[in-house]
């Protein structure tokens, strides 16, 4: 089992890509004009925020066409490491965070995610 302190930005990004690849096709095939990004911490430096969706949810889009900047789903390495006990737990936390932020893309809010058990 790897020591979580040894997981640098590059290793973390590989874990995120692996977990993203493991998601069901029906969850990711509708992701249009979305980029996945990893960063060390949110701008405010907190360890409380594991990820964030930056964009306009599918359910809120009116005129949306060519030339739009891509929406972003950002996963924060240091908070995710701080909330994980070991590598398996980190993978689980990354998976849950990806699902959570992708749900926001589809217009599912935190209340609905809580009701569905994804918080």
Secondary structure, DSSP 8 states (H G I E B T S, - for coil): ---GGG--HHHHHHHHHHHHHHS-HHHHTT--SEEEEEESS-TT--SS--EEEES--GGG-SS--TT---EEEEEEHHHHHHT-SSHHHHHHHHHHHHHHHHHHHTT--HHHHHHHT--
